Amino acid sequence: MSVADVERSREKKIFPTLIGNDPLRSRLGEDILSSSLSHAYIIDGKKGSGKHTAAMLIAASLSCENKDSPHHALPCGECPSCKKILSGKSPDVILVKRDDKKSSITVDTVRELKNSVIITPNDTEYKVYIIEDADTMNVQAQNAFLLTLEEPPKYVLFLLLCENSGLLLETVRSRAATLRTEPTDREKISEYLLNRCDNSEVRERANELKRTSPEEFSKLLLLSDSSIGQAVDLLDEKTRNPILKNREFASELILAMSDRRGAEKLLALIATASGKREETVEQLTLTQKALRDMTLIKRSDTAPMIFFTSREEAASFASSFTLPDLMFAYDAIAETKSSLSGNANVRLTLINFAVKIKTRNNKGN
Ligand SMILES: [Zn+2]
């Protein structure tokens, strides 16, 4: 591609269905249009921030039949190749997932991947491997993956999706460019739900909610936690309830921690927990967000809230904690989460957490 072509290509609309994320869009768009794509990218960002959407758009762009046409977006979304890839039907775009029952991607999954990589693509020039939760690959799996990652066949592109790429071995990170997806602001989420989302059911639900209850709609944007994925989930009753349940658990956990009389409340609450690892980690992450709001409210009158829907609510929760209490709780939760990211037993880990909080509360009395 000549310089003039690259200049012209800048005017091409890149990844039209990805919301926000302009740095990632321009970097990848240029790499694809100038055929200078690396053989592997780490896409790092929180849940619902567009990692999966970006990965599918990259895969479609590579084989889009209108790639070089200035009149089409990249990918065009209309050609047979785009349609096949974006509907998840292409055998050349392979999703690698962690076994549902396991907390990590194991060496068995990597072995399967290595066997598949050597088979040439079916329909297109490329084979794209989208590795979900790549940061849960255990050390053995990462080491097994290294050689393939270093010298894959020419037609292979690896996209490693991570919530925390820092968990990957340095040797893996050094072999792939890291791109980050960014949290989306509420206005963009609102615009997406109401007007831009491809799914007409989502658009209808959003417009209906905004019309019948603008307050509920604003609350939904707040609860979406800057994530389009979560906002869409909140519009649907089936997926909304688990999110609300997790938030409720986080609030109850904080109330139980503030009880100075003993650990009974905390232990009783833990007894009601599901014992599911991912759900527990999500609940603890929400609790940390609440603790962060409570810490900020003690220090500033204007800091934006990320968990509580009002400053009054945050202040009321914060009133039974001192600043050092809040920091202690935050760190204790961080430690608990880190144990859970290994294979520690969920319930025992939570009980240890309760004991830590109780010991601290006793010292304070
Ligand atoms: Zn196309």
Residues whose N, C-alpha, C, O or C-beta is under 5 A from the ligand:
A	BS01	ZN	C64 E65 N66 P75 C76 G77 E78 C79 C82
